[in-house]
Amino acid sequence: MLAIFRVCNFKEKLTPGRQNDDRLLRCETRALRLWTNVFRPAVADLPGLRSYVLSVTLLAWIVAMAADIAEQAFFFVSWANCFEQYAITTVVVLAIAVPTARSMGRAHLELHRAKAEAELLGRTDSLTGLANRRAFYEQAARLEGGALALVIADIDRFKRINDCFGHAAGDEVIKTIGRLMREELSALGTVARVGGEEFAFLSGDLGAADLRGRLLRFRERVAEEAVIFGGRRIQATVSAGMAARTGGDFDGLYAAADKALY
């Protein structure tokens, strides 16, 4: 029976076919994934860290076992000696490779997190936590060519607020209005602070009735919610302009919304 199995297995290897091609492709894919995990790691989370540690340890074990097998091929003593050597090699590899790979993987993970944080900070307005001008225009570029609805909102008489209450108070007004705009409009699209007292909203959904309702609600909430700073009550209002298009360039849409603002 064993001889028959070996003959069949040998014939299967010699017989070209889709099944053999698929097996070879799977082997190549696994080898490539192992190589990539070790030498081009993308450790972005804890599962990625575990995959990296496993890949490094597995590759180290394969290399060590290959060296042992080559050595036994030239200096074979007995099978018992072979298995003992393989067991010792496995223990040593695990003892060295696992903690080393974990330490290296954590360094990759921290580097990834630092890059992600830097990228987030580069696309976020530090005062309001909203998307900044760069992120806003990147989103506009992604939606270019499709239907777009754009809202530009400006704090009324903001210079007067700064002059009467100070710039710190003005910052509190900006933060409050940014929060209210996020609460009312972020579910529909991208809310951003694009200038000093200027905010913008962008959406690929042209549900104008719902958008107008949310926009009116946002303006009402701004008018109703006073900012208390230094024991003083600051009341602010916003003006907003809206434009929509199903084609054309973004600059034209922005100009239309800006014109509607005034």
C-alpha positions in Angstrom: 0.0 0.0 0.0 2.8 2.4 0.9 4.5 1.6 -2.4 1.3 2.3 -4.3 0.9 5.7 -2.5 4.5 6.7 -3.4 4.0 5.8 -7.0 0.7 7.7 -7.2 2.2 10.7 -5.5 5.2 10.6 -7.9 2.9 10.4 -10.9 0.8 13.3 -9.6 4.0 15.4 -9.3 5.0 14.5 -12.9 1.5 15.1 -14.3 1.0 18.7 -15.3 -2.3 20.2 -14.3 -4.2 22.9 -12.7 -4.1 21.3 -9.2 -0.3 21.2 -9.3 -0.1 24.7 -10.6 -2.4 25.9 -7.8 -0.3 24.1 -5.1 2.9 25.7 -6.5 1.3 29.1 -6.6 0.1 28.7 -3.0 3.7 27.7 -1.9 5.2 30.7 -3.7 2.6 33.0 -2.1 3.3 31.7 1.4 7.0 32.1 0.9 6.6 35.6 -0.5 4.4 36.5 2.4 6.9 35.2 4.9 9.8 37.1 3.2 7.7 40.3 3.1 6.7 40.0 6.8 10.3 39.6 7.9 12.1 42.0 5.6 9.4 44.5 4.7 7.2 44.5 7.8 4.0 46.5 8.1 3.4 46.3 11.8 0.3 48.4 12.4 -1.4 46.7 15.3 -1.1 43.8 17.7 -2.2 41.1 15.2 0.5 42.5 12.9 3.0 42.3 15.7 2.2 38.7 16.4 2.4 37.9 12.7 5.9 39.5 12.6 7.2 37.6 15.6 5.9 34.3 14.1 7.4 35.0 10.7 10.8 36.0 12.1 10.8 33.0 14.4 9.8 30.6 11.6 12.4 31.9 9.2 15.1 31.6 11.9 14.0 28.1 12.6 14.1 27.1 8.9 17.6 28.5 8.5 18.8 26.8 11.7 17.2 23.5 10.7 18.7 23.7 7.2 22.1 24.1 8.7 21.6 21.1 11.0 20.4 18.9 8.1 23.4 19.9 6.1 25.7 19.1 9.0 24.0 15.7 9.6 24.3 14.9 5.9 28.1 15.0 6.3 28.5 13.9 9.9 25.6 11.5 10.4 25.9 9.4 13.6 22.5 8.1 14.4 18.8 9.1 14.1 18.7 9.5 17.8 21.5 12.0 17.6 19.8 13.8 14.8 16.5 14.2 16.6 18.3 15.4 19.7 20.2 18.0 17.7 17.0 19.1 16.1 15.3 19.5 19.4 18.2 21.5 20.9 18.2 23.8 17.8 14.4 24.4 18.1 14.7 25.3 21.8 17.6 27.7 21.2 15.9 29.3 18.2 12.7 29.9 20.2 14.7 31.3 23.2 16.6 33.8 21.1 14.3 34.6 18.1 11.0 35.2 20.0 12.2 37.9 22.4 14.4 39.5 19.7 11.6 39.5 17.1 9.1 40.9 19.7 11.5 43.7 20.5 12.0 44.5 16.8 8.3 44.2 16.1 7.4 46.7 18.9 9.9 49.2 17.5 8.2 48.8 14.1 4.8 49.3 15.7 5.9 52.4 17.6 7.3 53.8 14.4 4.0 53.1 12.5 2.0 54.8 15.3 4.3 57.8 15.3 4.0 58.2 11.5 0.2 57.8 11.8 0.0 60.4 14.5 2.1 62.8 12.5 0.0 62.3 9.5 -3.2 62.9 11.5 -1.7 66.1 13.0 -0.8 67.3 9.6 -4.4 66.9 8.5 -6.2 68.2 11.6 -6.8 71.7 12.8 -5.2 71.9 16.3 -7.8 74.3 17.7 -11.0 72.6 16.8 -10.0 69.0 16.0 -11.7 69.3 12.6 -10.1 68.6 9.3 -7.7 71.4 8.2 -7.5 73.1 4.8 -5.1 70.4 3.5 -7.4 67.5 4.4 -10.4 69.4 3.1 -8.8 69.9 -0.4 -7.6 66.3 -0.4 -11.2 65.2 0.1 -12.4 67.6 -2.6 -9.9 66.0 -5.0 -11.1 62.5 -4.2 -14.7 63.6 -5.0 -13.7 65.6 -8.1 -15.9 64.9 -11.1 -18.9 63.7 -9.1 -21.9 65.5 -7.5 -20.8 67.8 -4.7 -22.5 70.0 -2.1 -20.4 72.7 -0.5 -21.1 75.0 2.5 -18.9 77.9 3.6 -19.6 79.3 7.0 -18.1 82.5 8.5 -18.3 83.8 12.0 -20.1 87.2 11.9 -18.1 90.2 13.2 -15.3 88.0 14.5 -12.8 90.8 14.6 -15.1 92.7 17.0 -15.2 89.6 19.3 -11.4 89.5 19.4 -11.2 93.3 20.0 -13.7 93.3 22.8 -13.0 90.0 24.6 -9.4 89.1 23.5 -7.9 86.5 21.2 -8.2 83.7 23.8 -12.0 84.3 24.0 -12.1 84.3 20.2 -10.4 80.9 20.2 -13.1 79.6 22.5 -15.8 80.9 20.1 -14.1 79.1 17.2 -13.9 75.8 19.2 -17.5 76.0 20.2 -18.7 76.7 16.6 -16.5 73.9 15.3 -18.0 71.5 17.8 -21.6 72.5 16.9 -20.8 72.2 13.2 -19.3 68.8 13.7 -22.4 67.6 15.6 -24.9 68.8 13.0 -23.1 68.1 9.7 -20.3 65.5 10.1 -22.7 62.6 9.6 -23.3 64.0 6.0 -19.8 64.7 4.9 -16.5 66.4 5.8 -16.4 69.4 8.2 -13.3 71.5 8.2 -11.8 74.7 9.4 -10.2 76.3 6.4 -9.3 79.7 7.7 -9.2 81.9 10.8 -13.0 82.1 11.4 -14.0 80.3 8.2 -15.4 76.8 8.2 -16.4 74.6 5.3 -18.5 71.5 4.7 -18.3 69.1 1.7 -20.4 66.2 0.7 -21.0 64.0 -2.3 -24.6 63.6 -1.2 -26.9 66.2 -2.8 -29.8 65.7 -0.5 -30.4 69.4 -0.4 -33.5 69.5 1.8 -31.8 67.5 4.6 -28.7 69.6 4.2 -30.5 72.9 4.4 -32.4 71.6 7.5 -29.1 70.6 9.2 -27.5 73.9 8.2 -30.4 76.0 9.7 -30.3 73.9 12.8 -26.5 74.6 13.1 -27.0 78.3 12.8 -29.8 78.3 15.4 -27.7 76.4 17.8 -24.8 78.8 17.4 -27.1 81.8 18.0 -28.6 80.1 21.1 -25.4 78.8 22.7 -23.4 81.5 24.4 -19.7 81.1 25.1 -18.8 81.9 28.7 -15.2 83.2 29.0 -13.7 85.0 32.0 -17.1 85.4 33.5 -18.4 87.2 30.4 -21.1 86.0 28.0 -20.2 86.0 24.3 -22.9 85.6 21.8 -21.9 84.8 18.2 -23.7 84.1 14.9 -22.6 82.6 11.6 -23.4 83.3 8.0 -23.4 80.4 5.5 -23.4 80.0 1.8 -24.3 76.8 0.0 -23.7 75.7 -3.6 -24.2 72.4 -5.4 -23.1 70.9 -8.7 -23.2 67.7 -10.7 -20.1 68.6 -12.8 -17.5 71.2 -13.3 -14.4 72.1 -11.3 -14.2 72.6 -7.5 -12.9 76.2 -7.8 -16.1 77.2 -9.5 -18.1 75.5 -6.8 -16.1 77.2 -4.1 -16.6 80.6 -5.7 -20.4 80.0 -6.0 -20.6 79.1 -2.3 -18.5 82.1 -1.3 -20.7 84.4 -3.3 -23.8 82.9 -1.7 -22.2 83.6 1.7 -22.4 87.4 1.0 
